[in-house]
Amino acid sequence: MHSYDFRSAATALAEAGRSFYERGWVLGTAGNFSAVLSREPLQLAITTSGLHKGELGAEDFLIVDESGNVLKGAGKPSAETLLHVAIAQSARAGAVLHTHSVWATLLSDLHAASGGFAIEGYEMLKGLAGVVTHEHTEWLPILENTQNYSLLAAEIASIIVSSPRIHGFLMRRHGLYTWGKDIFEARRHVEILEFLFEVVARQRLAAGG
């Protein structure tokens, strides 16, 4: 796992946020991003809550501990900080990125009753860590959205432990969570998965639903 200092993590995450905004994946104040600064004890650099993601700078991040307590910075951390902690711990992720695209939101609702959906056969799947063939089948779990973040964090940890090969999940009518060994890999996963979501959703619409 890549080791970040706070400034370099905040700078890279802010750049990712601005890029995602330009692509329509984190409009307004939607989305949140984090990177692991240390494991023992666990400390994350994470977005300050309520900020426009297209205007993020390195100063718009906090350092929090595994309980979501602010160790450095002004403002409140994302309400979903405990979800980032759960992913960082259970997936041993170095970075966690959360987007709110139109396509992810639509698919999360359409497939919620099945608990998720599979994407297979696309060349772009090879952009996901460890995937070496387009014949790969990627399962995207869908979780019900809730404001009980402690409960949701436990559910996320359980899913990742039981399905360690997944690269992300969706929350219903909410958006994508994905991660990687570092910010670069997590950002690549956002780009790959958001591309695939749009392809799958457009294909379904073209087929008449």
BALOBA-1460 file (C-alpha; in Angstrom, 3 decimals):
// residues 209
<rec num="1" residu="m" x="0.000" y="0.000" z="0.000"/>
<rec num="2" residu="h" x="1.230" y="3.481" z="-0.856"/>
<rec num="3" residu="s" x="2.042" y="5.678" z="2.142"/>
<rec num="4" residu="y" x="0.827" y="9.276" z="1.943"/>
<rec num="5" residu="d" x="1.595" y="12.380" z="3.911"/>
<rec num="6" residu="f" x="-1.404" y="14.594" z="4.514"/>
<rec num="7" residu="r" x="-0.547" y="17.300" z="1.998"/>
<rec num="8" residu="s" x="0.121" y="14.955" z="-0.910"/>
<rec num="9" residu="a" x="-3.032" y="12.923" z="-0.143"/>
<rec num="10" residu="a" x="-5.214" y="16.024" z="0.092"/>
<rec num="11" residu="t" x="-3.781" y="17.460" z="-3.122"/>
<rec num="12" residu="a" x="-4.352" y="14.213" z="-5.080"/>
<rec num="13" residu="l" x="-7.873" y="13.723" z="-3.696"/>
<rec num="14" residu="a" x="-8.824" y="17.317" z="-4.480"/>
<rec num="15" residu="e" x="-7.620" y="16.855" z="-8.058"/>
<rec num="16" residu="a" x="-9.705" y="13.686" z="-8.355"/>
<rec num="17" residu="g" x="-12.749" y="15.527" z="-7.039"/>
<rec num="18" residu="r" x="-12.406" y="18.311" z="-9.584"/>
<rec num="19" residu="s" x="-12.015" y="15.764" z="-12.388"/>
<rec num="20" residu="f" x="-15.066" y="13.794" z="-11.246"/>
<rec num="21" residu="y" x="-17.122" y="16.987" z="-11.057"/>
<rec num="22" residu="e" x="-16.238" y="17.853" z="-14.652"/>
<rec num="23" residu="r" x="-17.537" y="14.432" z="-15.702"/>
<rec num="24" residu="g" x="-20.812" y="14.864" z="-13.825"/>
<rec num="25" residu="w" x="-20.086" y="12.210" z="-11.197"/>
<rec num="26" residu="v" x="-20.076" y="14.436" z="-8.071"/>
<rec num="27" residu="l" x="-22.307" y="17.430" z="-8.705"/>
<rec num="28" residu="g" x="-22.780" y="20.009" z="-5.986"/>
<rec num="29" residu="t" x="-21.670" y="18.749" z="-2.585"/>
<rec num="30" residu="a" x="-22.175" y="15.062" z="-3.468"/>
<rec num="31" residu="g" x="-19.426" y="12.496" z="-2.929"/>
<rec num="32" residu="n" x="-16.542" y="12.075" z="-0.510"/>
<rec num="33" residu="f" x="-12.946" y="10.895" z="-0.775"/>
<rec num="34" residu="s" x="-10.320" y="9.550" z="1.617"/>
<rec num="35" residu="a" x="-6.796" y="8.165" z="1.756"/>
<rec num="36" residu="v" x="-5.040" y="6.206" z="4.500"/>
<rec num="37" residu="l" x="-2.236" y="8.124" z="6.198"/>
<rec num="38" residu="s" x="-1.360" y="5.442" z="8.754"/>
<rec num="39" residu="r" x="-2.585" y="1.980" z="9.769"/>
<rec num="40" residu="e" x="-1.487" y="1.786" z="13.400"/>
<rec num="41" residu="p" x="-3.316" y="3.780" z="14.539"/>
<rec num="42" residu="l" x="-5.655" y="4.163" z="11.568"/>
<rec num="43" residu="q" x="-5.794" y="7.747" z="10.320"/>
<rec num="44" residu="l" x="-7.495" y="9.009" z="7.171"/>
<rec num="45" residu="a" x="-7.359" y="12.199" z="5.171"/>
<rec num="46" residu="i" x="-11.010" y="12.826" z="4.222"/>
<rec num="47" residu="t" x="-13.135" y="15.542" z="2.639"/>
<rec num="48" residu="t" x="-14.716" y="18.166" z="4.845"/>
<rec num="49" residu="s" x="-18.508" y="17.848" z="4.702"/>
<rec num="50" residu="g" x="-20.675" y="20.156" z="2.609"/>
<rec num="51" residu="l" x="-18.113" y="21.372" z="0.097"/>
<rec num="52" residu="h" x="-18.526" y="21.665" z="-3.666"/>
<rec num="53" residu="k" x="-16.379" y="18.903" z="-5.150"/>
<rec num="54" residu="g" x="-15.575" y="20.876" z="-8.287"/>
<rec num="55" residu="e" x="-13.835" y="23.504" z="-6.167"/>
<rec num="56" residu="l" x="-11.835" y="21.333" z="-3.766"/>
<rec num="57" residu="g" x="-8.351" y="22.307" z="-2.668"/>
<rec num="58" residu="a" x="-5.866" y="20.617" z="-0.361"/>
<rec num="59" residu="e" x="-7.122" y="22.799" z="2.500"/>
<rec num="60" residu="d" x="-10.567" y="21.170" z="2.274"/>
<rec num="61" residu="f" x="-9.535" y="17.930" z="3.970"/>
<rec num="62" residu="l" x="-9.363" y="16.723" z="7.562"/>
<rec num="63" residu="i" x="-7.458" y="14.015" z="9.388"/>
<rec num="64" residu="v" x="-9.726" y="11.625" z="11.294"/>
<rec num="65" residu="d" x="-9.195" y="8.513" z="13.397"/>
<rec num="66" residu="e" x="-11.003" y="5.168" z="13.101"/>
<rec num="67" residu="s" x="-13.937" y="6.521" z="15.133"/>
<rec num="68" residu="g" x="-14.345" y="9.545" z="12.868"/>
<rec num="69" residu="n" x="-12.928" y="12.009" z="15.393"/>
<rec num="70" residu="v" x="-11.171" y="14.999" z="13.844"/>
<rec num="71" residu="l" x="-7.458" y="15.069" z="14.649"/>
<rec num="72" residu="k" x="-6.520" y="17.952" z="12.360"/>
<rec num="73" residu="g" x="-8.386" y="20.551" z="10.340"/>
<rec num="74" residu="a" x="-11.456" y="22.767" z="10.616"/>
<rec num="75" residu="g" x="-15.005" y="21.671" z="9.869"/>
<rec num="76" residu="k" x="-16.921" y="18.420" z="10.024"/>
<rec num="77" residu="p" x="-15.897" y="15.201" z="8.276"/>
<rec num="78" residu="s" x="-18.290" y="13.493" z="5.884"/>
<rec num="79" residu="a" x="-21.267" y="11.861" z="7.588"/>
<rec num="80" residu="e" x="-20.137" y="8.682" z="5.837"/>
<rec num="81" residu="t" x="-16.674" y="8.629" z="7.431"/>
<rec num="82" residu="l" x="-17.357" y="5.318" z="9.185"/>
<rec num="83" residu="l" x="-17.995" y="3.729" z="5.773"/>
<rec num="84" residu="h" x="-14.561" y="4.828" z="4.623"/>
<rec num="85" residu="v" x="-13.059" y="3.376" z="7.792"/>
<rec num="86" residu="a" x="-14.859" y="0.062" z="7.243"/>
<rec num="87" residu="i" x="-13.573" y="-0.190" z="3.656"/>
<rec num="88" residu="a" x="-10.027" y="0.841" z="4.571"/>
<rec num="89" residu="q" x="-9.935" y="-1.845" z="7.246"/>
<rec num="90" residu="s" x="-11.771" y="-4.733" z="5.583"/>
<rec num="91" residu="a" x="-10.370" y="-4.263" z="2.048"/>
<rec num="92" residu="r" x="-6.960" y="-3.034" z="3.244"/>
<rec num="93" residu="a" x="-7.554" y="-0.135" z="0.888"/>
<rec num="94" residu="g" x="-5.202" y="2.803" z="0.627"/>
<rec num="95" residu="a" x="-7.894" y="5.112" z="-0.768"/>
<rec num="96" residu="v" x="-11.699" y="5.161" z="-0.939"/>
<rec num="97" residu="l" x="-13.694" y="7.216" z="-3.449"/>
<rec num="98" residu="h" x="-17.467" y="7.790" z="-3.497"/>
<rec num="99" residu="t" x="-19.356" y="9.217" z="-6.490"/>
<rec num="100" residu="h" x="-23.006" y="10.056" z="-7.258"/>
<rec num="101" residu="s" x="-23.427" y="9.615" z="-11.011"/>
<rec num="102" residu="v" x="-26.755" y="9.438" z="-12.837"/>
<rec num="103" residu="w" x="-25.999" y="5.966" z="-14.242"/>
<rec num="104" residu="a" x="-24.916" y="4.436" z="-10.928"/>
<rec num="105" residu="t" x="-28.001" y="5.867" z="-9.254"/>
<rec num="106" residu="l" x="-30.330" y="4.433" z="-11.914"/>
<rec num="107" residu="l" x="-28.736" y="0.974" z="-11.868"/>
<rec num="108" residu="s" x="-28.713" y="0.868" z="-8.080"/>
<rec num="109" residu="d" x="-32.480" y="1.277" z="-8.118"/>
<rec num="110" residu="l" x="-33.212" y="-1.000" z="-11.075"/>
<rec num="111" residu="h" x="-31.282" y="-3.945" z="-9.600"/>
<rec num="112" residu="a" x="-31.897" y="-3.380" z="-5.901"/>
<rec num="113" residu="a" x="-34.355" y="-6.255" z="-5.592"/>
<rec num="114" residu="s" x="-31.643" y="-8.673" z="-6.778"/>
<rec num="115" residu="g" x="-29.115" y="-7.385" z="-4.278"/>
<rec num="116" residu="g" x="-26.713" y="-6.416" z="-7.068"/>
<rec num="117" residu="f" x="-25.897" y="-7.072" z="-10.708"/>
<rec num="118" residu="a" x="-23.085" y="-8.518" z="-12.801"/>
<rec num="119" residu="i" x="-21.067" y="-6.867" z="-15.564"/>
<rec num="120" residu="e" x="-19.220" y="-9.218" z="-17.896"/>
<rec num="121" residu="g" x="-17.573" y="-9.448" z="-21.279"/>
<rec num="122" residu="y" x="-16.308" y="-5.876" z="-21.618"/>
<rec num="123" residu="e" x="-12.681" y="-5.036" z="-22.383"/>
<rec num="124" residu="m" x="-12.764" y="-2.175" z="-19.872"/>
<rec num="125" residu="l" x="-13.065" y="-4.691" z="-17.031"/>
<rec num="126" residu="k" x="-9.329" y="-5.238" z="-17.434"/>
<rec num="127" residu="g" x="-8.807" y="-1.836" z="-15.871"/>
<rec num="128" residu="l" x="-9.828" y="-3.261" z="-12.502"/>
<rec num="129" residu="a" x="-7.006" y="-4.484" z="-10.279"/>
<rec num="130" residu="g" x="-6.279" y="-8.189" z="-10.764"/>
<rec num="131" residu="v" x="-8.544" y="-8.604" z="-13.809"/>
<rec num="132" residu="v" x="-6.659" y="-9.932" z="-16.844"/>
<rec num="133" residu="t" x="-9.427" y="-10.869" z="-19.283"/>
<rec num="134" residu="h" x="-12.602" y="-9.351" z="-20.687"/>
<rec num="135" residu="e" x="-14.313" y="-12.645" z="-19.827"/>
<rec num="136" residu="h" x="-14.273" y="-11.591" z="-16.174"/>
<rec num="137" residu="t" x="-17.608" y="-11.227" z="-14.351"/>
<rec num="138" residu="e" x="-17.715" y="-8.320" z="-11.908"/>
<rec num="139" residu="w" x="-20.415" y="-8.457" z="-9.247"/>
<rec num="140" residu="l" x="-21.641" y="-5.118" z="-7.875"/>
<rec num="141" residu="p" x="-23.524" y="-5.553" z="-4.583"/>
<rec num="142" residu="i" x="-26.300" y="-3.051" z="-3.856"/>
<rec num="143" residu="l" x="-26.958" y="-1.975" z="-0.265"/>
<rec num="144" residu="e" x="-30.042" y="-0.187" z="0.972"/>
<rec num="145" residu="n" x="-29.287" y="3.398" z="1.875"/>
<rec num="146" residu="t" x="-29.665" y="4.342" z="5.533"/>
<rec num="147" residu="q" x="-28.566" y="7.088" z="7.894"/>
<rec num="148" residu="n" x="-27.519" y="4.452" z="10.442"/>
<rec num="149" residu="y" x="-23.871" y="4.537" z="9.427"/>
<rec num="150" residu="s" x="-22.637" y="2.194" z="12.158"/>
<rec num="151" residu="l" x="-25.004" y="-0.499" z="10.906"/>
<rec num="152" residu="l" x="-24.107" y="0.213" z="7.278"/>
<rec num="153" residu="a" x="-20.385" y="0.097" z="8.056"/>
<rec num="154" residu="a" x="-20.786" y="-3.358" z="9.600"/>
<rec num="155" residu="e" x="-22.744" y="-4.553" z="6.551"/>
<rec num="156" residu="i" x="-20.075" y="-3.218" z="4.205"/>
<rec num="157" residu="a" x="-17.287" y="-4.930" z="6.132"/>
<rec num="158" residu="s" x="-19.198" y="-8.218" z="6.029"/>
<rec num="159" residu="i" x="-19.719" y="-7.996" z="2.249"/>
<rec num="160" residu="i" x="-16.077" y="-7.218" z="1.551"/>
<rec num="161" residu="v" x="-14.830" y="-10.026" z="3.786"/>
<rec num="162" residu="s" x="-17.218" y="-12.539" z="2.204"/>
<rec num="163" residu="s" x="-16.556" y="-11.287" z="-1.366"/>
<rec num="164" residu="p" x="-12.920" y="-10.111" z="-1.332"/>
<rec num="165" residu="r" x="-12.650" y="-9.905" z="-5.130"/>
<rec num="166" residu="i" x="-15.215" y="-7.148" z="-5.598"/>
<rec num="167" residu="h" x="-13.945" y="-3.701" z="-6.508"/>
<rec num="168" residu="g" x="-16.906" y="-1.660" z="-5.318"/>
<rec num="169" residu="f" x="-20.563" y="-1.562" z="-4.389"/>
<rec num="170" residu="l" x="-23.580" y="0.675" z="-4.882"/>
<rec num="171" residu="m" x="-25.940" y="2.171" z="-2.358"/>
<rec num="172" residu="r" x="-29.502" y="2.327" z="-3.620"/>
<rec num="173" residu="r" x="-30.471" y="5.687" z="-5.137"/>
<rec num="174" residu="h" x="-27.177" y="7.012" z="-3.849"/>
<rec num="175" residu="g" x="-23.995" y="6.081" z="-5.702"/>
<rec num="176" residu="l" x="-20.755" y="4.143" z="-6.024"/>
<rec num="177" residu="y" x="-18.111" y="3.305" z="-3.464"/>
<rec num="178" residu="t" x="-14.846" y="1.941" z="-4.807"/>
<rec num="179" residu="w" x="-11.287" y="1.717" z="-3.526"/>
<rec num="180" residu="g" x="-7.716" y="0.813" z="-4.411"/>
<rec num="181" residu="k" x="-4.260" y="0.268" z="-2.999"/>
<rec num="182" residu="d" x="-3.635" y="3.988" z="-3.556"/>
<rec num="183" residu="i" x="-5.417" y="7.059" z="-4.903"/>
<rec num="184" residu="f" x="-4.316" y="6.377" z="-8.465"/>
<rec num="185" residu="e" x="-5.794" y="2.867" z="-8.464"/>
<rec num="186" residu="a" x="-9.010" y="3.968" z="-6.745"/>
<rec num="187" residu="r" x="-9.410" y="6.783" z="-9.264"/>
<rec num="188" residu="r" x="-8.917" y="4.327" z="-12.121"/>
<rec num="189" residu="h" x="-11.601" y="2.104" z="-10.632"/>
<rec num="190" residu="v" x="-14.035" y="5.024" z="-10.548"/>
<rec num="191" residu="e" x="-13.367" y="5.730" z="-14.219"/>
<rec num="192" residu="i" x="-13.708" y="2.083" z="-15.257"/>
<rec num="193" residu="l" x="-16.862" y="1.403" z="-13.266"/>
<rec num="194" residu="e" x="-18.582" y="4.659" z="-14.218"/>
<rec num="195" residu="f" x="-17.871" y="3.907" z="-17.887"/>
<rec num="196" residu="l" x="-19.349" y="0.424" z="-17.500"/>
<rec num="197" residu="f" x="-22.405" y="1.734" z="-15.639"/>
<rec num="198" residu="e" x="-23.180" y="4.092" z="-18.495"/>
<rec num="199" residu="v" x="-22.702" y="1.342" z="-21.100"/>
<rec num="200" residu="v" x="-24.943" y="-1.099" z="-19.228"/>
<rec num="201" residu="a" x="-27.646" y="1.489" z="-18.533"/>
<rec num="202" residu="r" x="-27.693" y="2.841" z="-22.088"/>
<rec num="203" residu="q" x="-27.826" y="-0.689" z="-23.450"/>
<rec num="204" residu="r" x="-30.790" y="-1.476" z="-21.245"/>
<rec num="205" residu="l" x="-32.576" y="1.715" z="-22.291"/>
<rec num="206" residu="a" x="-31.919" y="0.981" z="-25.966"/>
<rec num="207" residu="a" x="-33.422" y="-2.477" z="-25.482"/>
<rec num="208" residu="g" x="-36.578" y="-0.950" z="-24.058"/>
<rec num="209" residu="g" x="-35.978" y="-1.363" z="-20.330"/>
